[in-house]
Amino acid sequence: MALLTERSLVNAGKREDLANLIALVDAKDTPFTSMAKKGAEPGNTLFRWQADRLPSTSAPTPVVDGSDISAYDNYTVDGATQYRVELSNRVQIFRKAVRVSKLTQSSVTNVAGVRDELSNNVSKAITLIKREMEVAMCANQGAQVDNGTVGYRTRGLDKWIVAAANIDTVDLPAAASNFCPAAAQISTVGTASLTESVVQDVLTGIYSQTGQFKNYDAIVGPTLKRAFTNLVFTTNASGTNQYNTIRTLTRDATEPTYISSVDVFEGDFGQIRLHPSLFLKNNFSGYIIPFDMLEVRYGGNVAEVTELPNAGGGEARLVEAVAGLCVYNPLAFGKFDFSA
């Protein structure tokens, strides 16, 4: 007696079982652009603001009673030292263009997990633009002027937190070097050598500029975040008589959760809340940021979607944003400029 089996139906019209879902695990956060203030639309491709500082304080000379004024102090823009300076930055255009064919959008093509391929592509383009903004705003890219060959580029945060000798001079006056952070505000020891003293020194350097105990947010690479957690470890002894790393935890014996994370560092001159990011110049770097001292200025909508002409090939959309970074006064910032 003939028997029909499942294996004999391989080429006999068996329908495939394709789940109506698409799994996407890439959900990286963009902490910098999410936490930064959203400023007003720039009135020009070059937008400007002023930063100021005070001269150093010294022991005063006692005033003789009854003496007349013979010299004057000037704390604005005249004299040998210019305390107030005009800073500036450029905008940058961020753009993505997507297009889908007529059949892709029609009911002829029934794609699993996607109701509308055009909308799906536009959504991805908006996400990618925000990520590209995150990279540009945090990067060590310098400002750039559109010359018909290359476009406008905004100066990234890393280029603001540099020593005076490394300042990006595009559109900035020479006096802008007076607003570069001091050496104590920038650590270059490397994540393997990160210690409590290193972090305390950076906070002390910022305090020397601002004179304020503040709560800061720090955007850090994943390796630097791990280095902060490792601060609770003891340090191995050097030389021939080495001992194993020992870690001591205070934990209720009935508590089922094992916690191994440092998310907040509180030092003598400030508190740092750590926010890991995958969009910095490397995984070892980090920036101590007073978010009240910067803003991202957007030229209109954060991401504008424009319908492009369809010449028959299919529907197309332009996703575009114009933005620039405004760092009010770099003296208030700190940096972990690590390469390893």
C-alpha positions as YAML, in Angstrom:
chain: A
units: angstrom
residues:
- id: 1
  name: MET
  ca: [0.00, 0.00, 0.00]
- id: 2
  name: ALA
  ca: [1.38, 3.41, -1.02]
- id: 3
  name: LEU
  ca: [2.25, 5.76, 1.83]
- id: 4
  name: LEU
  ca: [2.53, 9.55, 1.54]
- id: 5
  name: THR
  ca: [5.24, 10.87, 3.89]
- id: 6
  name: GLU
  ca: [6.28, 14.41, 4.81]
- id: 7
  name: ARG
  ca: [9.73, 13.97, 3.35]
- id: 8
  name: SER
  ca: [8.25, 13.24, -0.05]
- id: 9
  name: LEU
  ca: [6.68, 16.75, -0.10]
- id: 10
  name: VAL
  ca: [10.00, 18.62, -0.28]
- id: 11
  name: ASN
  ca: [9.26, 19.93, -3.79]
- id: 12
  name: ALA
  ca: [5.49, 19.64, -3.64]
- id: 13
  name: GLY
  ca: [4.25, 23.05, -2.53]
- id: 14
  name: LYS
  ca: [5.24, 23.08, 1.13]
- id: 15
  name: ARG
  ca: [4.84, 26.60, 2.56]
- id: 16
  name: GLU
  ca: [7.72, 28.05, 4.55]
- id: 17
  name: ASP
  ca: [7.23, 29.02, 8.17]
- id: 18
  name: LEU
  ca: [8.71, 32.52, 8.50]
- id: 19
  name: ALA
  ca: [7.98, 34.26, 11.79]
- id: 20
  name: ASN
  ca: [6.41, 37.72, 11.51]
- id: 21
  name: LEU
  ca: [9.20, 39.42, 13.41]
- id: 22
  name: ILE
  ca: [12.69, 40.84, 12.93]
- id: 23
  name: ALA
  ca: [15.09, 40.73, 15.89]
- id: 24
  name: LEU
  ca: [17.33, 43.78, 16.24]
- id: 25
  name: VAL
  ca: [19.64, 43.83, 19.26]
- id: 26
  name: ASP
  ca: [21.46, 47.06, 18.41]
- id: 27
  name: ALA
  ca: [19.96, 49.53, 20.88]
- id: 28
  name: LYS
  ca: [22.97, 51.67, 21.77]
- id: 29
  name: ASP
  ca: [22.28, 54.72, 23.93]
- id: 30
  name: THR
  ca: [23.31, 58.25, 22.94]
- id: 31
  name: PRO
  ca: [23.80, 59.83, 26.39]
- id: 32
  name: PHE
  ca: [25.51, 63.04, 25.32]
- id: 33
  name: THR
  ca: [22.92, 64.32, 22.85]
- id: 34
  name: SER
  ca: [20.14, 63.05, 25.12]
- id: 35
  name: MET
  ca: [21.37, 64.99, 28.17]
- id: 36
  name: ALA
  ca: [22.66, 68.13, 26.43]
- id: 37
  name: LYS
  ca: [20.43, 71.18, 26.34]
- id: 38
  name: LYS
  ca: [18.76, 71.91, 23.03]
- id: 39
  name: GLY
  ca: [19.66, 75.47, 22.07]
- id: 40
  name: ALA
  ca: [18.15, 77.97, 19.67]
- id: 41
  name: GLU
  ca: [18.52, 77.69, 15.93]
- id: 42
  name: PRO
  ca: [21.85, 79.22, 14.84]
- id: 43
  name: GLY
  ca: [21.49, 82.49, 12.97]
- id: 44
  name: ASN
  ca: [24.50, 81.71, 10.81]
- id: 45
  name: THR
  ca: [26.73, 78.81, 9.87]
- id: 46
  name: LEU
  ca: [29.21, 80.44, 12.28]
- id: 47
  name: PHE
  ca: [27.61, 81.00, 15.69]
- id: 48
  name: ARG
  ca: [29.39, 82.84, 18.49]
- id: 49
  name: TRP
  ca: [29.24, 83.45, 22.24]
- id: 50
  name: GLN
  ca: [31.44, 85.03, 24.90]
- id: 51
  name: ALA
  ca: [33.40, 83.45, 27.72]
- id: 52
  name: ASP
  ca: [34.92, 85.32, 30.63]
- id: 53
  name: ARG
  ca: [37.27, 84.69, 33.51]
- id: 54
  name: LEU
  ca: [38.80, 86.59, 36.40]
- id: 55
  name: PRO
  ca: [42.48, 87.35, 36.98]
- id: 56
  name: SER
  ca: [44.33, 85.38, 39.61]
- id: 57
  name: THR
  ca: [44.07, 86.61, 43.18]
- id: 58
  name: SER
  ca: [47.12, 87.74, 45.13]
- id: 59
  name: ALA
  ca: [47.77, 89.31, 48.49]
- id: 60
  name: PRO
  ca: [46.61, 92.95, 48.29]
- id: 61
  name: THR
  ca: [48.86, 95.91, 48.87]
- id: 62
  name: PRO
  ca: [47.71, 97.87, 51.93]
- id: 63
  name: VAL
  ca: [46.11, 101.19, 50.98]
- id: 64
  name: VAL
  ca: [47.57, 104.32, 52.56]
- id: 65
  name: ASP
  ca: [44.85, 106.37, 54.19]
- id: 66
  name: GLY
  ca: [44.17, 109.56, 52.26]
- id: 67
  name: SER
  ca: [46.09, 108.52, 49.12]
- id: 68
  name: ASP
  ca: [44.70, 109.34, 45.67]
- id: 69
  name: ILE
  ca: [44.12, 106.89, 42.84]
- id: 70
  name: SER
  ca: [47.12, 106.71, 40.51]
- id: 71
  name: ALA
  ca: [46.43, 103.49, 38.59]
- id: 72
  name: TYR
  ca: [43.38, 101.67, 37.35]
- id: 73
  name: ASP
  ca: [42.43, 98.06, 36.88]
- id: 74
  name: ASN
  ca: [40.72, 96.88, 33.71]
- id: 75
  name: TYR
  ca: [38.94, 93.54, 33.74]
- id: 76
  name: THR
  ca: [37.20, 93.61, 30.34]
- id: 77
  name: VAL
  ca: [38.93, 93.63, 26.98]
- id: 78
  name: ASP
  ca: [41.58, 96.33, 27.19]
- id: 79
  name: GLY
  ca: [45.08, 96.33, 28.61]
- id: 80
  name: ALA
  ca: [47.77, 93.70, 28.43]
- id: 81
  name: THR
  ca: [45.49, 90.76, 29.31]
- id: 82
  name: GLN
  ca: [42.16, 90.10, 27.67]
- id: 83
  name: TYR
  ca: [39.93, 88.26, 30.12]
- id: 84
  name: ARG
  ca: [36.80, 88.13, 27.99]
- id: 85
  name: VAL
  ca: [36.97, 86.39, 24.63]
- id: 86
  name: GLU
  ca: [34.62, 85.47, 21.83]
- id: 87
  name: LEU
  ca: [34.32, 81.75, 21.12]
- id: 88
  name: SER
  ca: [32.61, 80.23, 18.11]
- id: 89
  name: ASN
  ca: [31.78, 77.03, 16.31]
- id: 90
  name: ARG
  ca: [30.37, 75.87, 13.00]
- id: 91
  name: VAL
  ca: [27.21, 73.98, 12.20]
- id: 92
  name: GLN
  ca: [27.25, 70.61, 10.50]
- id: 93
  name: ILE
  ca: [24.75, 68.97, 8.19]
- id: 94
  name: PHE
  ca: [23.82, 65.37, 8.97]
- id: 95
  name: ARG
  ca: [22.06, 63.60, 6.13]
- id: 96
  name: LYS
  ca: [20.65, 60.22, 5.15]
- id: 97
  name: ALA
  ca: [18.61, 59.40, 2.04]
- id: 98
  name: VAL
  ca: [16.46, 56.27, 1.68]
- id: 99
  name: ARG
  ca: [14.53, 54.87, -1.26]
- id: 100
  name: VAL
  ca: [12.36, 51.82, -1.86]
- id: 101
  name: SER
  ca: [11.02, 50.48, -5.12]
- id: 102
  name: LYS
  ca: [7.36, 50.38, -6.14]
- id: 103
  name: LEU
  ca: [7.07, 46.61, -5.75]
- id: 104
  name: THR
  ca: [8.71, 46.78, -2.31]
- id: 105
  name: GLN
  ca: [5.92, 49.09, -1.17]
- id: 106
  name: SER
  ca: [3.13, 47.19, -2.86]
- id: 107
  name: SER
  ca: [1.07, 44.32, -1.54]
- id: 108
  name: VAL
  ca: [2.84, 42.08, -4.05]
- id: 109
  name: THR
  ca: [5.83, 41.98, -1.70]
- id: 110
  name: ASN
  ca: [4.65, 40.77, 1.69]
- id: 111
  name: VAL
  ca: [7.71, 41.13, 3.93]
- id: 112
  name: ALA
  ca: [7.64, 39.41, 7.30]
- id: 113
  name: GLY
  ca: [7.94, 41.67, 10.33]
- id: 114
  name: VAL
  ca: [7.65, 44.96, 8.42]
- id: 115
  name: ARG
  ca: [4.38, 46.69, 7.63]
- id: 116
  name: ASP
  ca: [5.97, 49.51, 5.60]
- id: 117
  name: GLU
  ca: [9.52, 49.31, 4.25]
- id: 118
  name: LEU
  ca: [9.73, 53.07, 3.56]
- id: 119
  name: SER
  ca: [8.75, 53.97, 7.12]
- id: 120
  name: ASN
  ca: [11.11, 51.32, 8.45]
- id: 121
  name: ASN
  ca: [14.02, 52.81, 6.51]
- id: 122
  name: VAL
  ca: [13.17, 56.36, 7.57]
- id: 123
  name: SER
  ca: [13.09, 55.25, 11.21]
- id: 124
  name: LYS
  ca: [16.51, 53.66, 10.88]
- id: 125
  name: ALA
  ca: [17.89, 56.77, 9.16]
- id: 126
  name: ILE
  ca: [16.71, 58.99, 12.04]
- id: 127
  name: THR
  ca: [18.38, 56.69, 14.55]
- id: 128
  name: LEU
  ca: [21.61, 56.65, 12.57]
- id: 129
  name: ILE
  ca: [21.64, 60.45, 12.30]
- id: 130
  name: LYS
  ca: [21.32, 60.76, 16.07]
- id: 131
  name: ARG
  ca: [24.22, 58.35, 16.49]
- id: 132
  name: GLU
  ca: [26.33, 60.25, 13.99]
- id: 133
  name: MET
  ca: [25.56, 63.45, 15.93]
- id: 134
  name: GLU
  ca: [26.72, 61.71, 19.10]
- id: 135
  name: VAL
  ca: [29.99, 60.77, 17.42]
- id: 136
  name: ALA
  ca: [30.55, 64.25, 15.99]
- id: 137
  name: MET
  ca: [29.64, 66.14, 19.19]
- id: 138
  name: CYS
  ca: [31.97, 64.05, 21.36]
- id: 139
  name: ALA
  ca: [34.79, 63.59, 18.84]
- id: 140
  name: ASN
  ca: [38.20, 65.20, 18.52]
- id: 141
  name: GLN
  ca: [37.25, 66.66, 15.14]
- id: 142
  name: GLY
  ca: [38.12, 70.30, 14.56]
- id: 143
  name: ALA
  ca: [35.86, 72.95, 13.06]
- id: 144
  name: GLN
  ca: [35.79, 73.11, 9.28]
- id: 145
  name: VAL
  ca: [34.55, 75.69, 6.78]
- id: 146
  name: ASP
  ca: [32.60, 74.72, 3.65]
- id: 147
  name: ASN
  ca: [34.79, 75.49, 0.63]
- id: 148
  name: GLY
  ca: [32.74, 73.73, -2.04]
- id: 149
  name: THR
  ca: [34.73, 70.52, -1.69]
- id: 150
  name: VAL
  ca: [34.32, 69.74, 2.02]
- id: 151
  name: GLY
  ca: [31.33, 70.73, 4.11]
- id: 152
  name: TYR
  ca: [30.91, 72.59, 7.39]
- id: 153
  name: ARG
  ca: [31.99, 70.61, 10.42]
- id: 154
  name: THR
  ca: [31.30, 71.38, 14.06]
- id: 155
  name: ARG
  ca: [34.11, 71.28, 16.62]
- id: 156
  name: GLY
  ca: [33.68, 68.25, 18.88]
- id: 157
  name: LEU
  ca: [33.81, 68.28, 22.68]
- id: 158
  name: ASP
  ca: [37.21, 66.57, 22.78]
- id: 159
  name: LYS
  ca: [38.72, 69.50, 20.83]
- id: 160
  name: TRP
  ca: [37.48, 71.98, 23.44]
- id: 161
  name: ILE
  ca: [39.06, 70.14, 26.37]
- id: 162
  name: VAL
  ca: [42.71, 70.38, 25.31]
- id: 163
  name: ALA
  ca: [45.90, 72.07, 26.42]
- id: 164
  name: ALA
  ca: [46.51, 75.53, 24.98]
- id: 165
  name: ALA
  ca: [49.17, 74.17, 22.62]
- id: 166
  name: ASN
  ca: [46.64, 71.81, 21.02]
- id: 167
  name: ILE
  ca: [43.72, 74.19, 20.55]
- id: 168
  name: ASP
  ca: [41.84, 74.11, 17.25]
- id: 169
  name: THR
  ca: [42.44, 77.60, 15.84]
- id: 170
  name: VAL
  ca: [39.73, 77.61, 13.16]
- id: 171
  name: ASP
  ca: [37.53, 80.72, 13.70]
- id: 172
  name: LEU
  ca: [39.03, 81.30, 17.17]
- id: 173
  name: PRO
  ca: [41.13, 84.28, 18.30]
- id: 174
  name: ALA
  ca: [44.55, 83.75, 19.87]
- id: 175
  name: ALA
  ca: [43.14, 84.72, 23.28]
- id: 176
  name: ALA
  ca: [40.91, 81.60, 23.21]
- id: 177
  name: SER
  ca: [43.92, 79.64, 24.43]
- id: 178
  name: ASN
  ca: [43.41, 81.34, 27.82]
- id: 179
  name: PHE
  ca: [40.22, 79.27, 28.15]
- id: 180
  name: CYS
  ca: [41.82, 75.87, 27.70]
- id: 181
  name: PRO
  ca: [41.66, 73.63, 30.79]
- id: 182
  name: ALA
  ca: [44.76, 73.38, 32.94]
- id: 183
  name: ALA
  ca: [46.95, 70.28, 32.81]
- id: 184
  name: ALA
  ca: [45.49, 69.10, 36.13]
- id: 185
  name: GLN
  ca: [42.04, 68.81, 34.51]
- id: 186
  name: ILE
  ca: [43.22, 66.29, 31.92]
- id: 187
  name: SER
  ca: [44.49, 62.84, 32.91]
- id: 188
  name: THR
  ca: [46.53, 60.72, 30.50]
- id: 189
  name: VAL
  ca: [47.70, 57.90, 32.78]
- id: 190
  name: GLY
  ca: [45.69, 55.14, 31.06]
- id: 191
  name: THR
  ca: [42.87, 52.97, 32.31]
- id: 192
  name: ALA
  ca: [45.21, 50.31, 33.68]
- id: 193
  name: SER
  ca: [46.70, 52.95, 36.00]
- id: 194
  name: LEU
  ca: [43.44, 54.61, 37.01]
- id: 195
  name: THR
  ca: [43.39, 55.15, 40.76]
- id: 196
  name: GLU
  ca: [41.30, 57.11, 43.20]
- id: 197
  name: SER
  ca: [44.04, 59.75, 43.33]
- id: 198
  name: VAL
  ca: [43.91, 60.22, 39.55]
- id: 199
  name: VAL
  ca: [40.17, 60.95, 39.64]
- id: 200
  name: GLN
  ca: [40.54, 63.17, 42.70]
- id: 201
  name: ASP
  ca: [43.29, 65.14, 40.94]
- id: 202
  name: VAL
  ca: [41.05, 65.86, 37.94]
- id: 203
  name: LEU
  ca: [38.23, 67.01, 40.21]
- id: 204
  name: THR
  ca: [40.70, 69.15, 42.15]
- id: 205
  name: GLY
  ca: [41.88, 70.71, 38.88]
- id: 206
  name: ILE
  ca: [38.31, 71.62, 37.93]
- id: 207
  name: TYR
  ca: [37.69, 73.02, 41.43]
- id: 208
  name: SER
  ca: [40.80, 75.20, 41.08]
- id: 209
  name: GLN
  ca: [39.13, 76.84, 38.08]
- id: 210
  name: THR
  ca: [35.54, 77.09, 39.30]
- id: 211
  name: GLY
  ca: [35.82, 77.11, 43.09]
- id: 212
  name: GLN
  ca: [32.61, 75.06, 43.25]
- id: 213
  name: PHE
  ca: [31.72, 71.62, 44.57]
- id: 214
  name: LYS
  ca: [29.37, 70.32, 41.87]
- id: 215
  name: ASN
  ca: [27.65, 67.20, 40.64]
- id: 216
  name: TYR
  ca: [28.97, 66.26, 37.22]
- id: 217
  name: ASP
  ca: [27.99, 63.77, 34.57]
- id: 218
  name: ALA
  ca: [30.75, 61.85, 32.85]
- id: 219
  name: ILE
  ca: [30.42, 60.23, 29.44]
- id: 220
  name: VAL
  ca: [32.86, 57.32, 29.52]
- id: 221
  name: GLY
  ca: [33.91, 54.49, 27.24]
- id: 222
  name: PRO
  ca: [33.12, 50.94, 28.42]
- id: 223
  name: THR
  ca: [36.76, 50.19, 29.32]
- id: 224
  name: LEU
  ca: [36.98, 53.33, 31.42]
- id: 225
  name: LYS
  ca: [33.69, 52.44, 33.11]
- id: 226
  name: ARG
  ca: [35.18, 49.07, 34.05]
- id: 227
  name: ALA
  ca: [38.28, 50.85, 35.37]
- id: 228
  name: PHE
  ca: [36.09, 52.87, 37.75]
- id: 229
  name: THR
  ca: [34.51, 49.67, 39.03]
- id: 230
  name: ASN
  ca: [37.96, 48.17, 39.51]
- id: 231
  name: LEU
  ca: [38.83, 51.00, 41.90]
- id: 232
  name: VAL
  ca: [37.35, 48.84, 44.68]
- id: 233
  name: PHE
  ca: [40.08, 46.25, 44.08]
- id: 234
  name: THR
  ca: [43.38, 46.38, 45.89]
- id: 235
  name: THR
  ca: [46.53, 46.84, 43.82]
- id: 236
  name: ASN
  ca: [48.96, 44.00, 43.25]
- id: 237
  name: ALA
  ca: [52.37, 44.49, 44.81]
- id: 238
  name: SER
  ca: [55.21, 45.05, 42.39]
- id: 239
  name: GLY
  ca: [58.51, 43.20, 42.39]
- id: 240
  name: THR
  ca: [59.17, 39.58, 43.30]
- id: 241
  name: ASN
  ca: [56.89, 39.36, 46.33]
- id: 242
  name: GLN
  ca: [53.53, 39.76, 44.63]
- id: 243
  name: TYR
  ca: [50.17, 38.84, 46.10]
- id: 244
  name: ASN
  ca: [46.81, 38.11, 44.57]
- id: 245
  name: THR
  ca: [44.19, 40.79, 44.17]
- id: 246
  name: ILE
  ca: [41.79, 40.72, 47.11]
- id: 247
  name: ARG
  ca: [38.31, 42.18, 47.04]
- id: 248
  name: THR
  ca: [36.15, 42.66, 50.12]
- id: 249
  name: LEU
  ca: [32.39, 43.06, 49.87]
- id: 250
  name: THR
  ca: [29.91, 43.96, 52.58]
- id: 251
  name: ARG
  ca: [26.72, 42.09, 51.74]
- id: 252
  name: ASP
  ca: [23.77, 40.63, 53.59]
- id: 253
  name: ALA
  ca: [24.06, 36.85, 53.47]
- id: 254
  name: THR
  ca: [20.38, 36.56, 52.57]
- id: 255
  name: GLU
  ca: [20.63, 39.02, 49.67]
- id: 256
  name: PRO
  ca: [20.37, 37.09, 46.35]
- id: 257
  name: THR
  ca: [21.86, 39.86, 44.20]
- id: 258
  name: TYR
  ca: [25.59, 40.23, 43.59]
- id: 259
  name: ILE
  ca: [26.39, 43.84, 42.64]
- id: 260
  name: SER
  ca: [29.72, 44.72, 41.03]
- id: 261
  name: SER
  ca: [29.43, 48.22, 39.65]
- id: 262
  name: VAL
  ca: [30.58, 51.76, 40.37]
- id: 263
  name: ASP
  ca: [28.11, 54.23, 38.86]
- id: 264
  name: VAL
  ca: [28.87, 57.28, 41.03]
- id: 265
  name: PHE
  ca: [32.24, 58.56, 42.23]
- id: 266
  name: GLU
  ca: [32.16, 61.17, 44.96]
- id: 267
  name: GLY
  ca: [35.39, 62.97, 45.70]
- id: 268
  name: ASP
  ca: [36.51, 65.91, 47.80]
- id: 269
  name: PHE
  ca: [35.48, 68.44, 45.15]
- id: 270
  name: GLY
  ca: [32.55, 66.92, 43.32]
- id: 271
  name: GLN
  ca: [30.43, 63.95, 42.42]
- id: 272
  name: ILE
  ca: [30.65, 62.16, 39.07]
- id: 273
  name: ARG
  ca: [27.74, 60.15, 37.64]
- id: 274
  name: LEU
  ca: [29.07, 57.71, 35.04]
- id: 275
  name: HIS
  ca: [27.27, 57.14, 31.72]
- id: 276
  name: PRO
  ca: [28.88, 54.58, 29.39]
- id: 277
  name: SER
  ca: [28.91, 55.28, 25.67]
- id: 278
  name: LEU
  ca: [30.05, 53.45, 22.56]
- id: 279
  name: PHE
  ca: [30.34, 56.64, 20.52]
- id: 280
  name: LEU
  ca: [33.50, 58.24, 21.92]
- id: 281
  name: LYS
  ca: [36.83, 58.45, 20.12]
- id: 282
  name: ASN
  ca: [37.86, 55.22, 21.88]
- id: 283
  name: ASN
  ca: [36.66, 52.95, 24.68]
- id: 284
  name: PHE
  ca: [39.26, 54.32, 27.11]
- id: 285
  name: SER
  ca: [38.36, 58.02, 27.05]
- id: 286
  name: GLY
  ca: [35.88, 60.01, 29.10]
- id: 287
  name: TYR
  ca: [34.66, 63.55, 29.72]
- id: 288
  name: ILE
  ca: [33.55, 65.20, 32.96]
- id: 289
  name: ILE
  ca: [30.75, 67.50, 31.87]
- id: 290
  name: PRO
  ca: [28.74, 70.19, 33.65]
- id: 291
  name: PHE
  ca: [25.75, 69.97, 31.32]
- id: 292
  name: ASP
  ca: [24.60, 73.47, 32.27]
- id: 293
  name: MET
  ca: [27.72, 74.74, 30.46]
- id: 294
  name: LEU
  ca: [26.98, 73.47, 26.96]
- id: 295
  name: GLU
  ca: [24.19, 73.04, 24.46]
- id: 296
  name: VAL
  ca: [23.51, 71.54, 21.06]
- id: 297
  name: ARG
  ca: [22.09, 74.14, 18.73]
- id: 298
  name: TYR
  ca: [19.74, 72.72, 16.12]
- id: 299
  name: GLY
  ca: [18.87, 74.37, 12.83]
- id: 300
  name: GLY
  ca: [15.13, 73.72, 12.94]
- id: 301
  name: ASN
  ca: [13.91, 70.18, 13.61]
- id: 302
  name: VAL
  ca: [16.23, 67.67, 15.20]
- id: 303
  name: ALA
  ca: [15.66, 65.45, 12.16]
- id: 304
  name: GLU
  ca: [13.52, 66.69, 9.28]
- id: 305
  name: VAL
  ca: [12.03, 64.23, 6.79]
- id: 306
  name: THR
  ca: [11.53, 65.59, 3.27]
- id: 307
  name: GLU
  ca: [9.77, 63.80, 0.40]
- id: 308
  name: LEU
  ca: [11.98, 63.55, -2.67]
- id: 309
  name: PRO
  ca: [10.68, 63.34, -6.28]
- id: 310
  name: ASN
  ca: [9.73, 59.90, -7.53]
- id: 311
  name: ALA
  ca: [10.88, 59.57, -11.13]
- id: 312
  name: GLY
  ca: [9.43, 56.09, -11.38]
- id: 313
  name: GLY
  ca: [12.03, 54.11, -9.49]
- id: 314
  name: GLY
  ca: [10.28, 54.33, -6.14]
- id: 315
  name: GLU
  ca: [9.51, 56.52, -3.17]
- id: 316
  name: ALA
  ca: [12.45, 58.37, -1.59]
- id: 317
  name: ARG
  ca: [12.88, 60.40, 1.57]
- id: 318
  name: LEU
  ca: [15.63, 62.75, 2.76]
- id: 319
  name: VAL
  ca: [16.34, 62.71, 6.50]
- id: 320
  name: GLU
  ca: [18.45, 65.70, 7.45]
- id: 321
  name: ALA
  ca: [19.50, 67.66, 10.51]
- id: 322
  name: VAL
  ca: [21.66, 70.75, 11.06]
- id: 323
  name: ALA
  ca: [23.39, 71.08, 14.42]
- id: 324
  name: GLY
  ca: [26.41, 72.57, 16.15]
- id: 325
  name: LEU
  ca: [28.01, 72.24, 19.58]
- id: 326
  name: CYS
  ca: [28.27, 75.24, 21.91]
- id: 327
  name: VAL
  ca: [30.65, 74.84, 24.87]
- id: 328
  name: TYR
  ca: [30.12, 77.93, 27.01]
- id: 329
  name: ASN
  ca: [33.44, 77.86, 28.85]
- id: 330
  name: PRO
  ca: [35.89, 74.93, 28.53]
- id: 331
  name: LEU
  ca: [37.53, 75.82, 31.85]
- id: 332
  name: ALA
  ca: [34.70, 74.03, 33.67]
- id: 333
  name: PHE
  ca: [35.36, 70.61, 32.08]
- id: 334
  name: GLY
  ca: [37.67, 67.66, 32.68]
- id: 335
  name: LYS
  ca: [38.89, 64.78, 30.57]
- id: 336
  name: PHE
  ca: [40.34, 61.29, 30.82]
- id: 337
  name: ASP
  ca: [42.41, 61.26, 27.66]
- id: 338
  name: PHE
  ca: [43.42, 57.63, 27.71]
- id: 339
  name: SER
  ca: [44.58, 55.55, 24.78]
- id: 340
  name: ALA
  ca: [44.84, 52.23, 26.64]
...
